[in-house]
């Protein structure tokens, strides 16, 4: 973040509701600082009824780019002028570029997921069978990214079956080579026969710590990925690790989706090491200091404005 805000400082930010637990300001401001840009990244709490006026108002004020988090990722598609292929396929926007007076919607969550999965496990989705628990915004991005990366089968399990059917319909229409099906969330046998199992529900966070699926039949050859990044090891990941499986949490997905957004806004390569350090510090600080309220506080990004070496996006 710029050491001093001046009349020349440019701004970006994140809109969501609520927004106070966002971790993105920590690593985006560290990134601007690292590359010497006089830019800042700010959180904006925007109620659903105010979404359009907030986005257009921020654009009118010269905002350079926005991240979009719950609950606006789908509604904002109706406000932007153009959709990048990534957002069109995921039917959700998590990043807006403001360019030449136009608002262009992107989705960087899927790319963040694939990149983190490869980074942490070397996993290549091509020709593989994948099981995804959840059918919200994160599940959509993950499912579309895996289908785009060549997964041969995607099975979706969700409490609300109709939402799983919607994602299956999206994959069937855009990726006909991928076999997409809905499974039974309560059937413990669903975990068998899949190389990769993803928790893309919000289960596992402190308010709802249980995992989405029984893992009694999990084998050590399977990989278990949890998009939740706080706590760093959910009960679901702990259970998977105890059964010998390779486990990955959502922290690097968060980092990589943010790095991609940084590049979209600035045209510069993201200073990944600095961003990773900043996020790591923020997560550690949250884990250590929030025993009382058990939520990521996002406070580190306010605490250190000049060298911010630091659950929503
Ligand atoms: P969302 O659109 O609200 O979807 C929530 C999902 O969780 C739905 O499938 C919902 O099922 C399921 N769920 C919630 N509570 C449940 C319960 N008690 N029992 C069973 N299922 C339950 O949220 P989202 O945007 O997809 O986010 C999901 C998680 O991903 C959040 O923890 C978020 O922080 C995380 N995330 C991480 C990253 C990252 O970069 N690592 C990026 C995006 C999101 P129903 O459809 O039945 O309601």
Boltz pocket constraint, residues with backbone or C-beta under 6 A from the ligand:
constraints:
  - pocket:
      binder: B
      contacts: [[A, 70], [A, 109], [A, 112], [A, 133], [A, 134], [A, 135], [A, 136], [A, 137], [A, 138], [A, 139], [A, 158], [A, 159], [A, 160], [A, 163], [A, 200], [A, 201], [A, 202], [A, 203], [A, 205], [A, 208], [A, 226], [A, 227], [A, 228], [A, 229], [A, 250], [A, 251], [A, 253], [A, 254], [A, 255], [A, 257], [A, 311], [A, 312], [A, 313]]
      max_distance: 6.0
